[in-house]
Amino acid sequence: MNKRIKPLLAVAIIFSLLGGVFVSAILGSPYFSEILAFSATLLGSIVTYYFSMQQGKNA
């Protein structure tokens, strides 16, 4: 159970950020550019973390 918390948290964050970007785009939020920049940075960090971990396991 302990090893599942990080991936589940990452998936939850990814889907909530994508949902937030989608909703703010549909509603025409005046802060859309800031939301998009924040989400893209956080999503990039999560994806980079997991791809770098996977590469380290194969080496």
C-alpha positions as CSV (number, residue, x, y, z in Angstrom):
1,M,0.0,0.0,0.0
2,N,2.8,2.4,0.8
3,K,4.3,2.2,-2.7
4,R,0.9,3.0,-4.3
5,I,0.4,6.4,-2.7
6,K,2.9,8.4,-4.8
7,P,1.5,7.1,-8.2
8,L,-2.1,7.5,-7.1
9,L,-1.4,11.0,-5.9
10,A,0.4,11.9,-9.1
11,V,-2.5,10.6,-11.2
12,A,-5.0,12.5,-9.1
13,I,-3.0,15.7,-9.4
14,I,-2.7,15.3,-13.2
15,F,-6.4,14.7,-13.8
16,S,-7.4,17.6,-11.4
17,L,-5.0,20.0,-13.2
18,L,-6.2,18.9,-16.7
19,G,-9.8,19.3,-15.5
20,G,-9.1,22.7,-14.0
21,V,-7.4,23.9,-17.3
22,F,-10.4,22.5,-19.3
23,V,-13.0,24.2,-17.1
24,S,-11.2,27.5,-17.0
25,A,-10.9,27.4,-20.8
26,I,-14.6,26.7,-21.2
27,L,-15.6,29.4,-18.7
28,G,-13.3,32.0,-20.2
29,S,-11.4,32.7,-17.0
30,P,-9.4,35.9,-17.1
31,Y,-6.6,34.0,-15.3
32,F,-6.4,31.3,-17.9
33,S,-2.8,32.1,-18.9
34,E,-1.6,31.9,-15.3
35,I,-3.6,28.7,-14.7
36,L,-2.1,27.1,-17.8
37,A,1.5,28.2,-16.9
38,F,1.2,26.8,-13.4
39,S,-0.4,23.5,-14.6
40,A,2.1,23.0,-17.3
41,T,5.0,23.4,-14.9
42,L,3.6,21.1,-12.4
43,L,2.6,18.5,-15.0
44,G,6.1,18.6,-16.5
45,S,7.7,18.1,-13.1
46,I,5.5,15.0,-12.4
47,V,6.1,13.5,-15.8
48,T,9.8,14.1,-15.6
49,Y,10.0,12.6,-12.2
50,Y,8.4,9.4,-13.2
51,F,10.2,9.0,-16.5
52,S,13.6,9.6,-14.8
53,M,12.7,6.9,-12.2
54,Q,11.7,4.4,-14.8
55,Q,15.0,5.0,-16.8
56,G,17.0,4.5,-13.6
57,K,15.4,1.1,-13.0
58,N,16.2,-0.2,-16.4
59,A,19.9,0.8,-16.3
